[in-house]
Every structure is written in structure tokens, then in C-alpha cells.
Amino acid sequence: MYEIEWKEHALKNLEKLEVSITRRIVKKVEEMRENLYLCDVKKLKGYDKHYRLRIGDFRVIFELIDNSLTILKVGHRQNIYE
């Protein structure tokens, strides 16, 4: 089981989204807590400990260190990597 920490910037991104999308994202992040590899997760190229979670057209960028997931960014796939 992983501990989850949300960075302030990620929470602000989440607040800007529609409520239904926010619920989907939070639900998926909670599922990730139990088993990271059952979700649509890929390692980001060029980073040692950064990954992305895909939820439809939205992405969650997070850092994985030991048993800790730190959510860094949340947003639409068109502009999340900027």
C-alpha cells in the first residue's frame, strides 16, 4: 500500500476541473494506492521516478519514491506536459 501526498499545485489543477472528472481522478488515485500496476501507469521518459496515470483524456503526473506517491500535476493531456 502506498501513501499519497498531493502537492498544492496539483490540488489547484484538480479544483479547476468539472466535479465528475475530479471524482474519477480521485477514485483512480485511491485505486493506485492499493495496486499501482493495475492502473494505466507509464514511466515518463527522461525522469527516474516520475510516472503518469491516464484517466481518459486526463493525466496525473506523480513521483514514486519507496512507498510514497506524490501527485505533482493534474490536467488534460493536451497541456499537462508543458
N, C-alpha and C positions, 0 to 999 in steps of 0.2 A: 504494500500500500504506500502511496506517495503522499507527501504533504504538499499542499498547494498554496502558493502565495501570489497575490495579484498586485502588480505594480500599479501605481496611481494612474499612469498614462493609459494602461490597458483598461482600467475601470472607467476612465473618461470616454474612451473609444466605445466601450460597451453601452454606456448611458445614451450615446447618440443614435443607437440603432433602435429599430422597432421592437416592441415588447416581445412579440412572438419569436423574433430572431434571437433576442437576448436570452430567452428561456431555452431555446435549442442549444445555444452555445454553452450556457451554464450547465445544462444537463450533460452535454458531451464531455465537458471538462471534469465533471464529477465521475462519469464513467471511466475517464482516463485515470482517475485516482486509483481505481480498483485494478485495472489491467490496461496499461498504456498501449500494448501492441494489438489489442482487439479493435482499436480505433484507426482511422485513416491518418496515420502519422508517418512523416518522412523527415529524414535528417536534411538540414539545409547545407548546401554546398558552400565550402569556404569557412565554415564555423565548426568548432569542435563539439560544442554542447548545445547547439540551437536546433530546434525542430519546428515543424509546422503541423497543425491539426487542420484537416479540411472538413468543413461542415457546409455542404452545398457550395454556394459562391463565396462563402466567408472563410477566413483563415484566422487561426490563433497561433501566434509565434510564441514559443516558450523555450526556456532554458532548463535542461535536466542535469542536475548535479546530485549524485548519490540517490537518495530517496526524496528529493525535493524538486518540485516543478514550480518554476517561476514564470507566470504569464507576463510577457513583455508587451505584446501588441495584439489588438483585435481589429479586424476590418474586412472590407470587401477585397476580393482577390485582385481587382484592378489596381489598387493603390497600397496594398499592405506592405509591399516590398520596397517602397520608396524611402 
